[in-house]
Amino acid sequence: MSNIKDELCAELDRRVSDKILEPTNAELLKKLIVNADSDNEAMMIAELGTTYKRTGLHFDKRLERMTDDIRYFRKNNELSFHTDDKKPTHKLIIGDNYEALQNLLIQYKGKIDVIYIDPPYGKDSMGEFAQTNYQNAITRDNLLSMLYPRLMLAKMLLSESGVFFCSIDDKNQAYVKCLFDEVMGENNFLFCAPRITKKGGKTTPTIQKNSDYIIAYSINPVVFSKLDKELSSYTLEDEYVKERGKYKVSQTLDYGGLSYSKSLDYPLVIGSKTYYPGGSKKDWEDRQNGNHGKSDWIWRWKESAVKWGLENGFIVLKGDRVYTKTYANCRKKSGVNELEYIEAEKSYTTLSYIENDYSNDNAKKELDKIFADADTLFKNPKPTVLIKELIKMVCDKQDAIILDFFGGSGTTAHAVLDLNRSEAKDGDLLDGAKPEGNRTFILCQMNEITDTTPNGIAYDVTSKRLKRIMTGSCYDGSKDFEWIKKNKPYGGNLDIYEIDSVANFEFSDGKTPFDVIDETLYGCEKFKTLQEKIEWVCGNFSNTQKIVENEADWQKRISEA
């Protein structure tokens, strides 16, 4: 039984244990899976057991077209390029992502660290897929049917510490989350966070829609990293700057909304001047005579703490008010007159992605610098900063592998390249400078033909974007795009594969599956014998011959053909 069949049977067992599927139904499905003629057929059988009864997720399942052909990677040498073999080699796979994922399992099963996808939400964004796979409009049934087998394959690619992100609109979020709950396991849900799509908008009699969602899942618990603290407001320096960092003055020592305490309502003598909470001596005298509210003006610190603050440079005087310094790297310990050093970081929240940096408007500006006609070439791109932050949030591996099997305009690839670059520091490595990150990306993109992309999106947008930002020029050698004027090319290497097919009964000399499939595109060394090649092909590719000929029989059949 193939690895995919093993995984599908294990998934059915999990659903039985979660009381989603009846044991008798699971056993029947497992028998059918074991005896299926191909992995594709096994996936279709497994899909019949996906009704999530506990949450009422029911949809009419549309099955992928069956074929007797073997689908495999063929390298496009004209579009591929290498700039520096010391840098990572990335991959762009042009073709149906279902077949791309099946092929990726041969080399990357259990090795992908982060998956991000932004799947199409409706027929208008599905392009040619609507006709070629389902021959009808992309209804929600079709969206879920299209996603299910791809999520199953993608799950097999995830590493033990891997995280799976999906962007989805508000109309489909609930349904797609339920599908993810089935495939990834409801217990493996991490979060659902809103993401800003645009600020403001046209006047509308209904509610303005300014967000979509990011849902996230993992196989095992995840330790989230921290966000860098926003330090732009810390602009002032004093004699303690080396250890405490810069500081800002925005908080008064007195406060008018705290619960009143007479012990904290005292006159504060600094030098020759006396200060009162709230700045008024008369108001202070009234409070001392009992004319105060439950909440009224007091100092935030006790007298001993103020003395400590003066001695340690925490106090700033402005007119009749007393302020405390807020340092970037330290603070006064709560309840104790001591310094407490803090990291310049803060935790991510489910509201981390509502800032304008993460909007489609910002993404459009990015793409406009790479393509003069970006607005017509590709609609609703995501910004690179979004993908960068998602990766940084859950994965600190410098050699991580990032997969996006709805590659679109190539934002995920751009984000990985920029994240690698942003980690490098200027200077000699011997002086402690940090080298660039070593992450690699794998993109899969259907080559849908539109009015504005006559050669297909993968050719006219995805590959061209990567060529421009990685080498600094277009395929034709021109450099007439804005991005290159203010940015240094990222460098690195890109191998572009296309999905090709060969009949599983082909036996013409030089055209058999064993001749046309290149094992080096799957991370293997060239096989030394034909027998090794035959065993590898039949063991890794769906719809291959079921009987492996020995060398002598193969040679005899070829010579007689």
C-alpha positions as CSV (number, residue, x, y, z in Angstrom):
1,M,0.0,0.0,0.0
2,S,1.4,3.5,-0.9
3,N,2.2,6.1,1.7
4,I,-0.9,8.1,0.7
5,K,-3.2,5.1,1.2
6,D,-1.6,4.5,4.6
7,E,-2.2,8.2,5.6
8,L,-5.8,8.0,4.3
9,C,-6.6,4.9,6.4
10,A,-4.9,6.5,9.5
11,E,-7.1,9.6,8.9
12,L,-10.3,7.4,8.9
13,D,-9.1,5.8,12.2
14,R,-8.8,9.3,13.7
15,R,-12.3,10.2,12.6
16,V,-13.6,7.0,14.3
17,S,-11.8,7.9,17.5
18,D,-13.2,11.5,17.3
19,K,-16.7,9.9,16.8
20,I,-17.1,11.6,13.5
21,L,-17.3,8.4,11.5
22,E,-19.0,5.1,12.3
23,P,-16.4,2.2,12.7
24,T,-18.3,-0.1,10.2
25,N,-18.3,2.7,7.6
26,A,-14.6,3.3,8.2
27,E,-13.7,-0.3,7.7
28,L,-15.5,-0.5,4.4
29,L,-13.8,2.6,3.2
30,K,-10.4,1.3,4.2
31,K,-11.0,-1.9,2.3
32,L,-11.9,0.2,-0.8
33,I,-8.8,2.4,-0.3
34,V,-6.4,-0.5,0.0
35,N,-7.7,-2.0,-3.3
36,A,-8.0,1.3,-5.1
37,D,-6.2,1.3,-8.5
38,S,-4.4,4.6,-7.8
39,D,-3.8,7.2,-5.2
40,N,-6.2,9.5,-6.9
41,E,-9.0,6.9,-6.7
42,A,-8.1,6.3,-3.0
43,M,-8.4,10.1,-2.3
44,M,-11.9,10.1,-3.8
45,I,-12.9,7.1,-1.7
46,A,-11.6,8.8,1.5
47,E,-13.5,11.9,0.6
48,L,-16.8,10.0,1.0
49,G,-16.1,9.7,4.7
50,T,-15.7,13.4,5.4
51,T,-19.2,14.4,6.6
52,Y,-18.6,16.3,9.8
53,K,-21.8,15.3,11.6
54,R,-21.0,17.1,14.8
55,T,-21.0,20.6,13.2
56,G,-23.3,19.9,10.3
57,L,-20.8,20.4,7.5
58,H,-22.5,18.8,4.5
59,F,-21.6,19.5,0.9
60,D,-22.1,17.7,-2.4
61,K,-18.7,16.3,-3.2
62,R,-17.4,16.9,-6.7
63,L,-14.6,14.4,-7.6
64,E,-11.5,15.2,-9.6
65,R,-11.3,13.8,-13.1
66,M,-9.6,10.4,-13.3
67,T,-6.8,9.8,-15.8
68,D,-4.5,6.9,-16.8
69,D,-1.7,9.3,-17.4
70,I,1.3,9.7,-15.0
71,R,1.8,13.4,-14.1
72,Y,5.4,14.4,-13.4
73,F,7.8,17.4,-13.1
74,R,9.5,18.6,-16.2
75,K,12.0,21.4,-15.8
76,N,11.5,24.6,-17.8
77,N,15.1,25.5,-18.6
78,E,14.2,28.7,-20.4
79,L,12.5,30.2,-17.4
80,S,14.8,28.8,-14.7
81,F,17.8,30.8,-13.6
82,H,20.7,30.6,-11.1
83,T,22.6,33.6,-9.8
84,D,24.6,32.1,-7.0
85,D,24.8,28.4,-6.1
86,K,25.8,29.3,-2.6
87,K,22.3,30.6,-2.1
88,P,19.1,28.6,-1.8
89,T,17.4,27.1,-4.9
90,H,13.7,27.8,-4.8
91,K,10.9,26.2,-6.9
92,L,8.0,27.4,-8.9
93,I,5.7,24.6,-10.2
94,I,3.3,25.6,-13.0
95,G,0.2,23.4,-13.3
96,D,-2.6,22.0,-11.3
97,N,-1.7,22.1,-7.6
98,Y,-3.3,18.7,-6.9
99,E,-0.8,17.0,-9.2
100,A,2.0,19.3,-7.9
101,L,1.3,18.3,-4.3
102,Q,1.3,14.6,-5.2
103,N,4.7,15.0,-6.8
104,L,6.1,17.1,-3.9
105,L,5.2,14.2,-1.5
106,I,8.0,12.2,-3.2
107,Q,10.7,14.5,-1.8
108,Y,9.1,16.6,0.9
109,K,6.8,14.4,2.9
110,G,6.9,15.7,6.5
111,K,9.5,18.4,5.6
112,I,7.5,21.6,5.0
113,D,7.7,24.0,7.9
114,V,5.1,26.6,6.9
115,I,2.2,26.5,4.4
116,Y,0.3,29.6,3.5
117,I,-2.5,29.6,1.0
118,D,-4.9,32.2,-0.3
119,P,-7.4,30.0,-2.3
120,P,-9.9,31.4,-4.8
121,Y,-13.3,32.1,-3.2
122,G,-15.6,32.1,-6.2
123,K,-16.0,31.4,-9.9
124,D,-14.7,34.8,-10.9
125,S,-11.3,34.2,-9.4
126,M,-11.1,30.5,-10.3
127,G,-10.2,31.1,-13.9
128,E,-9.9,28.0,-16.2
129,F,-10.2,25.6,-13.2
130,A,-14.0,26.1,-13.3
131,Q,-14.3,24.6,-16.8
132,T,-11.5,22.0,-16.6
133,N,-12.4,20.3,-13.3
134,Y,-16.1,20.8,-12.6
135,Q,-17.7,22.1,-15.8
136,N,-19.9,24.5,-13.8
137,A,-19.8,27.6,-11.7
138,I,-17.6,27.4,-8.5
139,T,-20.2,27.0,-5.9
140,R,-19.3,26.5,-2.2
141,D,-19.7,22.7,-2.8
142,N,-17.0,23.0,-5.5
143,L,-14.8,25.2,-3.3
144,L,-14.8,22.7,-0.5
145,S,-14.5,19.7,-2.9
146,M,-11.6,21.3,-4.6
147,L,-9.9,22.1,-1.2
148,Y,-10.4,18.8,0.5
149,P,-7.9,16.5,-1.4
150,R,-5.4,19.3,-1.5
151,L,-5.6,19.9,2.2
152,M,-5.1,16.2,2.8
153,L,-2.0,16.1,0.6
154,A,-0.7,19.3,2.2
155,K,-1.1,17.9,5.7
156,M,1.2,15.0,4.7
157,L,3.8,17.5,3.6
158,L,3.8,19.4,7.0
159,S,6.7,18.7,9.4
160,E,6.0,17.8,13.0
161,S,6.4,21.4,14.0
162,G,4.7,22.8,10.8
163,V,2.0,25.4,10.7
164,F,-0.7,25.8,8.1
165,F,-2.2,29.3,7.3
166,C,-5.2,30.0,5.1
167,S,-6.6,33.4,4.1
168,I,-10.3,33.3,3.5
169,D,-13.2,35.8,3.1
170,D,-16.0,36.3,5.5
171,K,-18.6,34.4,3.3
172,N,-16.6,31.2,3.3
173,Q,-14.6,31.4,6.6
174,A,-17.0,29.3,8.6
175,Y,-17.2,26.5,6.0
176,V,-13.5,26.4,5.2
177,K,-12.7,26.4,9.0
178,C,-15.0,23.3,9.4
179,L,-13.2,21.6,6.5
180,F,-9.8,22.4,8.1
181,D,-11.2,21.1,11.4
182,E,-11.9,17.8,9.6
183,V,-8.5,17.5,7.8
184,M,-6.2,19.0,10.4
185,G,-8.2,18.1,13.5
186,E,-10.2,20.5,15.6
187,N,-7.8,20.2,18.5
188,N,-5.0,21.5,16.2
189,F,-6.7,24.9,15.6
190,L,-4.5,27.8,16.6
191,F,-6.4,31.0,15.9
192,C,-8.7,32.9,13.5
193,A,-7.5,36.5,13.1
194,P,-9.1,39.3,11.1
195,R,-6.9,41.0,8.5
196,I,-7.5,44.5,7.2
197,T,-8.2,44.6,3.5
198,K,-8.6,48.3,3.1
199,K,-9.1,51.5,5.0
200,G,-12.4,53.3,4.5
201,G,-14.2,52.8,1.2
202,K,-17.0,54.2,-0.8
203,T,-20.2,55.3,0.9
204,T,-22.6,52.4,1.1
205,P,-26.1,52.0,2.6
206,T,-24.9,48.7,4.1
207,I,-21.8,47.9,6.2
208,Q,-18.5,48.5,4.7
209,K,-16.4,45.3,4.4
210,N,-12.8,46.0,5.4
211,S,-11.4,42.7,6.5
212,D,-11.0,39.0,5.7
213,Y,-9.6,36.3,8.0
214,I,-6.5,34.2,8.6
215,I,-7.0,30.7,10.1
216,A,-4.1,28.7,11.4
217,Y,-3.5,25.1,12.4
218,S,-0.6,23.0,13.5
219,I,0.1,19.3,14.0
220,N,1.8,19.9,17.4
221,P,1.7,22.8,19.9
222,V,3.5,25.9,18.7
223,V,5.6,28.4,20.6
224,F,4.9,31.8,19.2
225,S,7.7,34.3,18.8
226,K,7.3,38.0,19.9
227,L,6.8,41.1,17.9
228,D,9.4,43.8,18.0
229,K,8.2,46.7,20.1
230,E,7.4,49.9,18.2
231,L,10.4,52.1,19.2
232,S,9.7,55.2,17.0
233,S,8.3,57.1,20.0
234,Y,11.4,56.5,22.1
235,T,13.4,59.4,20.9
236,L,15.1,60.9,24.0
237,E,18.5,60.0,25.5
238,D,20.1,60.5,28.9
239,E,23.3,59.2,30.6
240,Y,21.7,55.7,31.0
241,V,21.0,55.2,27.3
242,K,23.5,52.3,26.9
243,E,21.8,50.0,29.5
244,R,18.2,51.4,29.5
245,G,17.8,52.5,25.9
246,K,16.1,55.6,24.7
247,Y,13.1,57.0,26.6
248,K,9.9,59.0,26.1
249,V,8.1,61.4,28.5
250,S,4.3,60.8,28.2
251,Q,3.1,59.8,31.6
252,T,2.6,62.2,34.5
253,L,3.4,61.0,38.1
254,D,0.0,62.2,39.2
255,Y,-3.3,60.7,38.0
256,G,-6.9,61.8,38.4
257,G,-8.7,58.6,37.8
258,L,-7.3,56.3,40.5
259,S,-9.0,55.3,43.7
260,Y,-8.3,58.1,46.2
261,S,-5.8,57.4,49.0
262,K,-4.8,60.1,51.4
263,S,-1.3,58.5,51.8
264,L,-0.6,59.2,48.1
265,D,-2.0,62.7,48.2
266,Y,1.0,64.5,49.6
267,P,3.0,67.7,48.8
268,L,6.1,66.8,46.8
269,V,9.1,69.0,47.5
270,I,11.8,69.0,44.8
271,G,14.5,71.6,45.2
272,S,12.9,74.9,46.1
273,K,9.5,74.0,44.6
274,T,6.5,72.1,45.9
275,Y,4.3,70.1,43.6
276,Y,0.7,68.8,44.3
277,P,-1.3,66.1,42.5
278,G,-3.3,67.7,39.8
279,G,-1.1,70.9,40.0
280,S,-3.3,72.9,42.3
281,K,-2.5,73.7,46.0
282,K,-6.1,74.8,46.6
283,D,-7.6,71.6,45.3
284,W,-5.1,69.7,47.4
285,E,-6.2,71.5,50.5
286,D,-9.8,70.8,49.8
287,R,-9.1,67.1,49.4
288,Q,-7.2,67.2,52.7
289,N,-10.3,68.6,54.3
290,G,-12.3,65.6,53.0
291,N,-13.7,67.2,49.8
292,H,-12.6,64.4,47.4
293,G,-14.3,61.8,45.3
294,K,-13.9,58.0,45.3
295,S,-11.6,58.6,42.4
296,D,-9.5,61.8,42.6
297,W,-6.0,63.2,42.1
298,I,-3.1,61.3,43.8
299,W,0.5,60.4,43.0
300,R,1.1,57.0,41.4
301,W,4.3,56.4,43.5
302,K,4.8,56.5,47.3
303,E,7.3,59.1,48.7
304,S,10.0,56.6,49.0
305,A,9.6,55.6,45.4
306,V,9.7,59.2,44.3
307,K,13.0,59.6,46.2
308,W,14.3,56.5,44.4
309,G,13.1,57.9,41.1
310,L,14.9,61.2,41.6
311,E,18.1,59.4,42.5
312,N,18.0,57.2,39.5
313,G,17.0,59.7,36.8
314,F,13.3,58.6,36.4
315,I,11.8,62.0,37.2
316,V,11.2,64.9,34.7
317,L,9.8,68.3,35.7
318,K,7.7,70.3,33.3
319,G,6.0,73.5,34.7
320,D,3.8,72.5,37.6
321,R,3.7,68.8,36.6
322,V,5.9,65.9,37.4
323,Y,6.5,63.2,34.8
324,T,8.2,59.8,34.8
325,K,10.4,58.5,32.1
326,T,9.4,55.4,30.1
327,Y,12.5,53.6,28.9
328,A,12.6,51.2,26.0
329,N,14.6,48.5,27.9
330,C,13.8,48.9,31.6
331,R,11.1,50.0,34.1
332,K,10.6,50.4,37.8
333,K,9.6,47.1,39.4
334,S,6.0,47.0,40.6
335,G,5.9,47.6,44.4
336,V,9.7,47.6,44.7
337,N,12.2,50.4,44.3
338,E,14.4,48.5,41.8
339,L,15.1,48.5,38.1
340,E,13.6,45.7,36.0
341,Y,15.1,45.2,32.5
342,I,12.7,44.1,29.8
343,E,12.9,42.8,26.3
344,A,11.9,45.1,23.5
345,E,9.2,42.8,22.4
346,K,5.5,42.2,22.7
347,S,3.2,39.3,22.1
348,Y,1.2,38.8,18.9
349,T,-2.6,39.0,19.3
350,T,-5.6,38.2,17.0
351,L,-5.6,42.0,16.3
352,S,-2.0,42.1,15.1
353,Y,-3.0,42.2,11.5
354,I,-5.5,45.1,11.4
355,E,-2.9,47.7,10.8
356,N,-2.8,49.3,7.3
357,D,0.5,47.7,6.5
358,Y,-1.3,44.4,6.0
359,S,-4.0,45.8,3.6
360,N,-4.5,45.0,0.0
361,D,-4.0,48.7,-0.7
362,N,-0.4,48.3,0.5
363,A,0.0,45.1,-1.5
364,K,-1.1,46.9,-4.6
365,K,1.5,49.6,-4.1
366,E,4.2,46.9,-3.9
367,L,3.1,45.2,-7.1
368,D,2.8,48.6,-8.9
369,K,6.6,49.0,-8.4
370,I,7.2,45.7,-10.2
371,F,4.6,45.8,-13.0
372,A,3.5,49.0,-14.7
373,D,0.1,47.4,-15.3
374,A,-0.2,45.6,-12.0
375,D,-3.8,46.6,-11.4
376,T,-5.0,44.8,-14.5
377,L,-2.6,41.9,-14.3
378,F,-3.5,40.7,-10.8
379,K,-6.4,41.6,-8.5
380,N,-6.3,41.6,-4.6
381,P,-2.7,40.6,-3.9
382,K,-1.6,40.1,-0.3
383,P,1.3,42.3,1.1
384,T,4.7,40.7,1.7
385,V,4.7,42.0,5.3
386,L,1.7,39.8,6.1
387,I,3.5,36.6,5.0
388,K,6.7,37.7,6.6
389,E,5.0,38.2,10.0
390,L,3.1,34.9,9.8
391,I,6.4,33.0,9.2
392,K,8.3,34.9,11.9
393,M,5.4,34.3,14.3
394,V,5.6,30.5,14.3
395,C,9.0,29.5,12.7
396,D,12.4,30.6,13.7
397,K,14.3,28.2,11.5
398,Q,16.6,30.0,9.1
399,D,16.5,27.0,6.7
400,A,12.7,26.6,6.8
401,I,10.8,25.4,3.7
402,I,7.7,27.5,2.9
403,L,5.0,26.2,0.6
404,D,2.2,28.2,-1.1
405,F,0.2,26.0,-3.5
406,F,-2.0,28.9,-4.6
407,G,1.0,31.0,-5.6
408,G,-0.8,33.8,-7.3
409,S,1.4,36.8,-8.0
410,G,4.3,35.4,-5.9
411,T,3.8,37.3,-2.7
412,T,4.9,34.3,-0.5
413,A,8.1,33.9,-2.5
414,H,8.8,37.7,-2.3
415,A,8.2,37.5,1.5
416,V,10.6,34.6,2.0
417,L,13.3,36.4,0.0
418,D,12.8,39.6,1.9
419,L,12.8,37.8,5.3
420,N,16.1,36.2,4.4
421,R,17.6,39.5,3.5
422,S,16.2,41.4,6.5
423,E,18.1,39.1,8.9
424,A,21.5,40.0,7.5
425,K,23.5,42.7,9.2
426,D,26.1,44.9,7.6
427,G,29.8,44.2,8.3
428,D,32.3,41.4,8.3
429,L,30.9,38.1,9.5
430,L,34.1,37.7,11.6
431,D,32.9,40.8,13.6
432,G,29.7,39.0,14.5
433,A,27.5,40.1,11.6
434,K,24.6,37.8,10.8
435,P,24.3,36.1,7.4
436,E,21.2,36.1,5.3
437,G,18.5,33.6,6.1
438,N,18.5,30.3,4.2
439,R,14.8,29.7,3.8
440,T,13.5,28.3,0.6
441,F,10.1,28.7,-1.0
442,I,8.0,26.4,-3.2
443,L,5.2,27.9,-5.2
444,C,2.5,26.1,-7.2
445,Q,0.5,28.2,-9.7
446,M,-2.1,27.2,-12.3
447,N,-1.3,29.0,-15.6
448,E,-4.8,30.4,-16.0
449,I,-5.2,32.5,-19.1
450,T,-7.1,35.8,-18.8
451,D,-7.7,38.9,-21.0
452,T,-4.7,40.6,-19.4
453,T,-2.4,37.5,-19.1
454,P,-2.6,35.9,-22.6
455,N,0.3,33.6,-21.7
456,G,-1.2,32.7,-18.4
457,I,-0.8,34.1,-14.9
458,A,2.2,31.8,-14.1
459,Y,4.1,33.1,-17.1
460,D,3.0,36.7,-17.2
461,V,3.0,37.5,-13.5
462,T,4.4,34.9,-11.1
463,S,7.6,33.9,-12.9
464,K,8.3,37.5,-14.1
465,R,7.9,39.0,-10.6
466,L,10.4,36.5,-9.3
467,K,12.9,37.1,-12.1
468,R,12.7,40.8,-11.6
469,I,13.2,40.9,-7.8
470,M,15.8,38.1,-7.8
471,T,18.0,39.2,-10.7
472,G,17.1,42.9,-11.2
473,S,16.0,42.5,-14.8
474,C,13.2,41.0,-16.9
475,Y,13.5,37.9,-19.0
476,D,14.2,40.1,-22.0
477,G,17.0,41.9,-20.1
478,S,15.1,45.2,-19.6
479,K,15.1,47.0,-16.3
480,D,12.3,49.4,-16.8
481,F,10.4,48.9,-13.5
482,E,10.4,51.1,-10.4
483,W,11.3,48.4,-7.8
484,I,14.9,48.0,-9.0
485,K,15.6,51.8,-8.6
486,K,15.4,51.6,-4.7
487,N,16.1,47.9,-4.1
488,K,19.0,45.5,-4.5
489,P,18.0,42.2,-6.2
490,Y,17.7,39.3,-3.8
491,G,19.8,36.9,-5.8
492,G,19.4,33.2,-5.4
493,N,18.2,30.5,-7.7
494,L,14.9,29.5,-9.2
495,D,14.0,26.2,-10.8
496,I,10.7,26.3,-12.7
497,Y,8.9,23.0,-13.2
498,E,5.8,22.3,-15.3
499,I,3.4,19.4,-14.9
500,D,3.8,17.0,-17.8
501,S,2.1,13.7,-18.5
502,V,3.0,10.3,-20.0
503,A,0.7,7.4,-20.6
504,N,1.2,4.5,-18.2
505,F,1.2,2.1,-21.1
506,E,3.7,4.1,-23.2
507,F,6.6,1.8,-24.3
508,S,8.1,3.7,-27.3
509,D,11.9,4.0,-27.0
510,G,12.8,7.1,-25.1
511,K,9.2,7.9,-24.2
512,T,8.4,5.5,-21.4
513,P,7.8,6.9,-17.9
514,F,11.2,5.5,-17.0
515,D,12.8,7.6,-19.7
516,V,11.0,10.9,-19.3
517,I,10.7,11.2,-15.5
518,D,13.9,12.9,-14.2
519,E,14.7,11.6,-10.7
520,T,17.1,14.5,-10.1
521,L,14.1,16.9,-9.9
522,Y,13.0,15.0,-6.9
523,G,16.2,15.2,-4.9
524,C,17.6,11.9,-6.1
525,E,21.0,11.1,-7.6
526,K,20.9,9.6,-11.1
527,F,20.1,5.9,-10.8
528,K,22.9,3.6,-12.0
529,T,20.6,0.8,-13.3
530,L,17.3,0.7,-15.1
531,Q,15.9,-1.6,-12.5
532,E,16.5,1.0,-9.8
533,K,14.7,3.6,-11.9
534,I,11.8,1.3,-12.6
535,E,11.3,0.4,-8.9
536,W,11.5,4.1,-7.9
537,V,9.0,5.2,-10.5
538,C,6.5,2.5,-9.8
539,G,6.9,3.0,-6.0
540,N,6.3,6.8,-6.1
541,F,4.0,7.6,-9.0
542,S,0.3,7.0,-9.1
543,N,-1.2,5.2,-12.1
544,T,2.1,3.5,-13.0
545,Q,2.4,-0.1,-14.2
546,K,1.5,-2.6,-11.5
547,I,4.0,-5.3,-12.6
548,V,7.7,-4.5,-12.6
549,E,9.5,-6.2,-15.4
550,N,13.0,-7.5,-14.9
551,E,15.8,-6.1,-17.0
552,A,15.9,-9.0,-19.4
553,D,12.1,-8.9,-20.1
554,W,12.2,-5.2,-20.6
555,Q,15.1,-5.4,-23.0
556,K,13.3,-8.2,-25.0
557,R,10.1,-6.2,-25.2
558,I,11.8,-3.1,-26.4
559,S,13.8,-5.0,-29.0
560,E,10.6,-6.6,-30.4
561,A,8.7,-3.3,-30.5
